[in-house]
Amino acid sequence: MKRVLVVGAKGRVGSLVVKGVEAAKDLELAGAVDLGDDLGAVLARTKPHVAVDFTTPVSVFGNVSAILRARVHAVVGTTGLDEDRLGQLDAIAREHGVGCLVAPNFALGAVLMMRFAEEAARFYPWVEVMERHHEKKLDAPSGTAFETARRIARWRKAPPAVVAEKETAPGARGGRVEEVAVHSMRLPGSIAHQEVWFGGPGETLVIRHDTVDREVFVPGVLLAVRKIDGMKGLVRGLEPLLWPRS
């Protein structure tokens, strides 16, 4: 039976992951860590096979580095890691012979939304991303929006010519991720929502995903926990698990 350590176990998603692991017949909860706990000591004492991190952008890199150095696979749902940090985690994971799966979103619908956006980007150069989250989310844009924009930029043939714009309120046109406009909203009553808007002559195409309950993330997390054996280094997203030959 695979032993799982949950880091950020008292958080909104971490607490649900704890319940999901406890309910799974093929998994065992090795431990639950939160703010103030000694992660290194818990890793040494519990000896998990996999550790799941749902913490904060400030603490995630230190947490995951410690997990990988303990030769424990990591499944990371915390967003806010930049390319430099991801590269460092890849190197640490390879050095210690373990896998580090980092996903911007563990909901199947969100994964499909990003995949569909990649397909549409081949035909529509005009595109903007709009994401909305709860008022306590610390990073903007969200990891899902950032990754969506990155993938769109990889597939669209060329950004459209930009007209001379004047922002009378700075930031009104959003931020830019590889020349893709991304807009972030933070409002109470929201969980995680994203729309990708494509425009063409005489038409618009909107791809939308709404998270209405955080329980939607748990099946994806458990899928990653179950399939991470044998992986080495950084793995981006759930796609390699859902479409291993694509």
C-alpha positions as CSV (number, residue, x, y, z in Angstrom):
1,M,0.0,0.0,0.0
2,K,1.4,3.4,-1.0
3,R,2.0,5.8,1.9
4,V,1.1,9.4,1.3
5,L,2.1,12.6,3.2
6,V,-0.1,15.7,2.7
7,V,1.6,19.0,3.1
8,G,-0.8,21.9,3.7
9,A,-3.2,19.4,5.3
10,K,-5.4,22.0,7.0
11,G,-5.9,24.1,3.8
12,R,-9.0,24.3,1.6
13,V,-7.7,21.6,-0.9
14,G,-5.2,19.9,1.4
15,S,-7.9,18.9,3.9
16,L,-9.9,17.3,1.0
17,V,-6.9,15.4,-0.2
18,V,-6.4,14.0,3.3
19,K,-10.0,12.7,3.2
20,G,-9.5,11.3,-0.3
21,V,-6.4,9.4,0.7
22,E,-8.1,8.0,3.9
23,A,-11.0,6.8,1.8
24,A,-8.9,5.1,-0.9
25,K,-8.4,1.4,-0.3
26,D,-5.0,1.3,-2.0
27,L,-3.5,4.3,-0.2
28,E,-2.5,5.0,3.4
29,L,-2.2,8.4,5.0
30,A,1.4,8.5,6.3
31,G,1.1,12.0,7.8
32,A,-0.5,15.4,7.6
33,V,1.7,18.5,7.8
34,D,0.8,22.1,8.1
35,L,2.2,25.5,9.1
36,G,4.5,25.2,12.1
37,D,5.3,21.5,11.6
38,D,8.8,20.3,10.9
39,L,8.6,18.8,7.4
40,G,12.0,17.2,7.5
41,A,11.3,15.5,10.8
42,V,8.0,14.2,9.5
43,L,9.5,12.9,6.3
44,A,12.2,11.0,8.3
45,R,9.7,9.6,10.7
46,T,6.8,8.6,8.3
47,K,8.9,7.5,5.3
48,P,6.1,8.2,2.7
49,H,6.3,7.1,-0.9
50,V,4.6,10.3,-2.2
51,A,4.1,13.7,-0.7
52,V,1.4,16.1,-1.9
53,D,1.9,19.8,-1.6
54,F,-1.0,22.3,-1.4
55,T,0.5,25.2,0.5
56,T,1.5,28.7,-0.6
57,P,3.7,30.3,-3.3
58,V,6.1,31.4,-0.6
59,S,6.7,28.0,0.9
60,V,6.2,25.5,-1.9
61,F,9.8,25.6,-3.3
62,G,11.4,24.9,0.1
63,N,8.8,22.2,0.8
64,V,9.2,20.4,-2.5
65,S,13.0,20.6,-2.4
66,A,13.0,18.9,1.0
67,I,10.6,16.2,-0.2
68,L,12.7,15.4,-3.3
69,R,16.0,15.3,-1.3
70,A,14.4,12.8,1.0
71,R,13.9,10.6,-2.2
72,V,10.1,11.0,-2.0
73,H,8.0,11.6,-5.1
74,A,6.2,14.9,-5.1
75,V,2.8,15.9,-6.4
76,V,2.4,19.7,-6.4
77,G,-0.8,21.6,-6.7
78,T,0.6,24.9,-5.3
79,T,1.0,27.5,-8.0
80,G,3.5,30.4,-8.3
81,L,6.6,28.5,-9.3
82,D,8.5,30.2,-12.1
83,E,10.6,28.5,-14.8
84,D,13.8,29.0,-12.9
85,R,12.4,27.3,-9.8
86,L,10.8,24.5,-11.9
87,G,14.2,23.9,-13.5
88,Q,15.8,23.6,-10.1
89,L,13.2,21.1,-8.9
90,D,13.7,19.1,-12.1
91,A,17.5,18.9,-11.4
92,I,16.9,17.9,-7.7
93,A,14.4,15.2,-8.6
94,R,16.7,13.7,-11.2
95,E,19.6,13.8,-8.9
96,H,17.6,11.8,-6.3
97,G,15.8,9.5,-8.7
98,V,12.3,10.6,-8.1
99,G,9.4,12.3,-9.9
100,C,8.0,15.8,-9.3
101,L,4.6,16.3,-10.9
102,V,3.5,20.0,-10.9
103,A,0.0,20.7,-12.2
104,P,-1.6,24.1,-12.5
105,N,-5.0,22.4,-12.1
106,F,-6.1,18.9,-11.2
107,A,-9.7,19.1,-12.5
108,L,-10.3,17.1,-15.6
109,G,-12.4,19.8,-17.1
110,A,-9.7,22.4,-16.7
111,V,-7.1,20.1,-18.3
112,L,-9.5,19.6,-21.3
113,M,-10.1,23.4,-21.4
114,M,-6.3,24.0,-21.8
115,R,-6.1,21.2,-24.4
116,F,-9.0,22.7,-26.4
117,A,-7.4,26.2,-26.2
118,E,-4.2,24.8,-27.7
119,E,-6.2,23.4,-30.7
120,A,-8.1,26.7,-31.2
121,A,-4.9,28.7,-31.0
122,R,-3.8,27.2,-34.3
123,F,-6.7,29.0,-36.1
124,Y,-7.4,32.1,-34.1
125,P,-4.5,34.5,-33.4
126,W,-6.7,36.9,-31.5
127,V,-7.1,35.5,-28.0
128,E,-7.4,36.7,-24.4
129,V,-7.6,34.8,-21.1
130,M,-9.9,35.8,-18.2
131,E,-9.6,34.1,-14.9
132,R,-11.6,34.6,-11.6
133,H,-10.7,33.3,-8.2
134,H,-11.6,33.8,-4.5
135,E,-10.3,36.9,-2.8
136,K,-7.7,35.1,-0.8
137,K,-5.7,33.7,-3.7
138,L,-2.2,35.0,-3.5
139,D,-0.8,34.8,-7.0
140,A,-2.0,36.5,-10.2
141,P,-2.5,35.3,-12.8
142,S,-3.5,31.9,-11.6
143,G,-1.2,29.0,-12.5
144,T,-3.9,27.7,-14.9
145,A,-4.2,31.0,-16.7
146,F,-0.4,31.3,-17.0
147,E,-0.1,27.8,-18.3
148,T,-3.0,28.3,-20.7
149,A,-1.4,31.4,-22.2
150,R,2.0,29.7,-22.5
151,R,0.4,26.8,-24.5
152,I,-1.6,29.2,-26.7
153,A,1.6,31.1,-27.5
154,R,3.3,27.9,-28.5
155,W,0.6,26.9,-31.0
156,R,-0.6,30.1,-32.6
157,K,1.2,31.1,-35.8
158,A,1.9,34.7,-34.8
159,P,0.4,37.3,-32.5
160,P,-1.9,39.8,-34.3
161,A,-0.6,43.3,-35.1
162,V,-1.2,45.5,-32.1
163,V,-2.8,48.9,-32.7
164,A,-1.6,51.9,-30.8
165,E,-3.6,51.7,-27.6
166,K,-3.8,54.1,-24.7
167,E,-4.6,52.7,-21.2
168,T,-6.3,55.6,-19.4
169,A,-6.1,53.3,-16.3
170,P,-2.8,51.4,-16.2
171,G,-3.3,47.6,-16.5
172,A,-6.8,47.9,-18.0
173,R,-5.7,45.6,-20.9
174,G,-4.4,43.0,-18.5
175,G,-1.0,41.4,-18.1
176,R,1.0,39.7,-20.9
177,V,2.2,36.1,-20.8
178,E,4.2,35.5,-23.9
179,E,2.2,38.1,-25.8
180,V,-1.1,36.7,-24.7
181,A,-3.3,39.1,-22.7
182,V,-4.4,37.7,-19.3
183,H,-6.9,39.3,-17.0
184,S,-7.4,38.3,-13.3
185,M,-10.3,38.9,-11.0
186,R,-10.5,38.3,-7.2
187,L,-14.0,38.1,-5.7
188,P,-15.7,36.5,-2.7
189,G,-18.1,33.8,-3.8
190,S,-15.6,32.5,-6.4
191,I,-13.5,29.3,-6.4
192,A,-11.7,28.9,-9.7
193,H,-13.1,30.0,-13.1
194,Q,-11.6,30.6,-16.5
195,E,-12.6,31.7,-19.9
196,V,-10.5,31.7,-23.1
197,W,-11.9,34.1,-25.7
198,F,-10.9,33.7,-29.4
199,G,-12.0,36.2,-32.0
200,G,-12.2,35.9,-35.8
201,P,-14.1,37.9,-38.5
202,G,-17.7,37.7,-37.6
203,E,-17.4,35.3,-34.7
204,T,-16.1,34.6,-31.2
205,L,-15.3,31.2,-29.6
206,V,-15.3,30.9,-25.8
207,I,-13.9,28.0,-23.9
208,R,-15.0,28.1,-20.3
209,H,-14.4,26.0,-17.1
210,D,-16.0,26.6,-13.7
211,T,-15.0,25.0,-10.5
212,V,-18.0,24.9,-8.1
213,D,-16.6,22.6,-5.5
214,R,-12.9,22.0,-4.5
215,E,-13.6,18.2,-4.3
216,V,-13.2,18.2,-8.1
217,F,-9.4,18.4,-7.6
218,V,-9.1,15.2,-5.5
219,P,-9.5,12.5,-8.2
220,G,-6.7,14.2,-10.3
221,V,-4.4,14.4,-7.2
222,L,-5.0,10.7,-6.4
223,L,-4.4,9.8,-10.1
224,A,-1.0,11.5,-9.9
225,V,-0.2,9.8,-6.6
226,R,-1.0,6.4,-8.1
227,K,0.9,6.9,-11.3
228,I,4.0,8.8,-10.3
229,D,6.1,5.6,-9.6
230,G,8.8,5.2,-12.2
231,M,8.8,8.9,-13.2
232,K,12.1,10.9,-12.8
233,G,12.4,14.6,-12.9
234,L,9.8,17.3,-13.6
235,V,6.4,16.3,-15.1
236,R,4.1,19.1,-16.1
237,G,0.4,18.6,-15.6
238,L,-1.9,15.7,-15.8
239,E,-1.7,15.3,-19.6
240,P,1.2,12.8,-19.6
241,L,-1.0,10.6,-17.4
242,L,-4.2,11.1,-19.3
243,W,-2.7,10.9,-22.8
244,P,0.6,9.0,-22.4
245,R,1.1,8.6,-26.1
246,S,0.1,12.1,-27.3
